[in-house]
Amino acid sequence: MFSMTVVAMRRRRITAAAALAAALIAPAAAAAAAPAAQASVSRSAAASGYGGSRAGNAALNWAEGHARGCWYSYGGSSCSPGYDCSGLVMAAFGHGAGIWLPHSTYAMLGNRHLHRISLSQARRGDLMFYGSGHVEINTIWYHATFGAHHSGQRVGWRTWSPWWHPTAAYRVW
């Protein structure tokens, strides 16, 4: 019986590792594998959401479920009329994690809930600040964030580029 339990645990770990590898290599393939991976990941790993804070993971879950597809609107903090970058982050952390951040990227930086980390330590749910005063939420996808980008676009995922990438990362708790 002990050996069967060990084998089952190893299978779950291998399945989860394969799903994570697929997510890093081919995001489209990972989306199809996600339900199987979620079923095999332990409760503590699922709760921490791949290493980020519980608050950050809850905020990203809320944002992806409630704000995806809403329009960008300068100064906005709801789907109607739309979100700006800090309004989306404020709403996501408030509704998803119960942490109400200020509606300004610069005011967020002075908030006691934000803790600076290096860009290499950034995980799912961490805040990624761009030099221009822009903020988005980090995802599990390689060099991709979720946020409200600019006028004329819908809220969603965005991949970094050599000209558009975060300059600072913060974990929220």
N, C-alpha and C positions, 0 to 999 in steps of 0.2 A: 504494500500500500504506500509506503514512504517513497519508493522509487517512482510510482505512478504520479504522485504529487509533484515530485521534482521534474519529471518529464513534462507535465502540464504547465508548470511555471516556466520552464525553458521555452516551450512552444509559444506561450503568450509573449515572452520577451522578444523572441525572434520575430514574431508577427508585428509587434510594435516597432522594432528596429527597422524592419523592412518597410513599413508604412512611412516612418520618418525619413528613411533614405529616399524613398520615392518622392516624398514631398520636397526634398532638397534638389533632386535631380530633375523631376518632371512634375510641376505643379498640377497639370491637368490629370495625370495618372493618379496622383495622390488624392485628388478630390474623390475619385471613384473608390479608392482604398480606405478612405477616412472612416466609414462606418465600421469596417472590420477592425481597424486599428483602435478605435474608441472602445470597442467591446473588449479588447484584450489588454488595455492599459489599466494598471491598478488604480484604485480610487484616489490614493494620495497623489499619484502622478497626474491624473485627470484634474484634480482639484487645483494643483499648482500650475497646470497649463504649460508644460514644457519649460519650467524653471522661472517664470516671472512671478510677480506677486499675485496673491489671490484677488486683490482689488483690481489690478491691471487686467487680469484674465476675465473677471466679471464685467469690467467696462467694455472690453473688446467684444465679448459675447453680446452685450446689450447693443452696442453700436452696429455690429454686423446684422443683428436681427431687426433693429428698429430704424436705423438711419440709412442703410444702404439704399441707394437710388434716389434719395431726397436731393433737391437742388442746393447748390451753394448760394448763400445770401449773406452779404457783408453784415456783421452784427447779429446774425440769426442764431437762435439756440433751440429751434424746434423744426420739425419737418415742414411745417407751414409757417412762415414763408420759406424757410431753409436754414441751413447751418453755415457758419463760418468755421475756421479751423478750431479756434479756442471754444466756440460755442458747442461744437460737437464733443470735444474732450470734456468740457464741463458737464454736459448732459449725460454722457456715457458713464463717467465716474459717479455722478450723482445718482442716476437711476440704477446703474448696474452694481455699484459698490457702496453707495451711501456716503461717499466722500465728495463734498461740494467744493470744487475748485473755483477760483475767480475766472471771470470771462475776459481774460486778457493774457496773452502769452507771457508778457513781461511780469504781470502780477503773479502768474503761476510759478515762475522761477523763485519767488520769495516765499512760497507756501511751505508750511512745515511738513506737509505730507510728501513732498518731492525730495528724493535723495539722489544726488548725482552719481552716476556710474559711468564707466568707460563705454565707448561705443561697442567694443568687443564683448562686453558683458551683457549687452541688451538682449532681452528675451521677449517673448509674446506678452503683450499688454503694457510694456514700458513706453514711456513718452519719448518721442524723437523730435528734437528741436532743430530747425533749419536756421541758418544764419540770418535770414530775412525777417525773423520774428514769427515763423510759421511752426505749427506743431501738428503731429499726427501720432497714431498709435501703432506700435510695432506688431508685426504678425509673425507666424512661424515660417513664412516663406522667405527665402533668401533675398535680402535687400528689398523688401516690400513693406509698405506701411498702409494703414487704413485711415482715411481722413477726408475732410472737405478741402478741396484743392483751390479752385478759383472760379470766378464768375463764368457762367455758361457750362459748368460741368456738374455732374452728379457726384454725390458722396460715394466713395468706394476705395478700391485698392490702387496703389501706385508703386511702380518699380523705380528704384533709384537709378541715377545716371551719373556720368562723370560731372555733369553740370548741376545736378539736383540731388543732393544727398544730405543726411543729417550731420550736424556739427556737434551736437550734445545729446546725451541720453539721461533720462531720469526714471527711477523706479518709484512707484507710488504705494505708500502704505500708511 
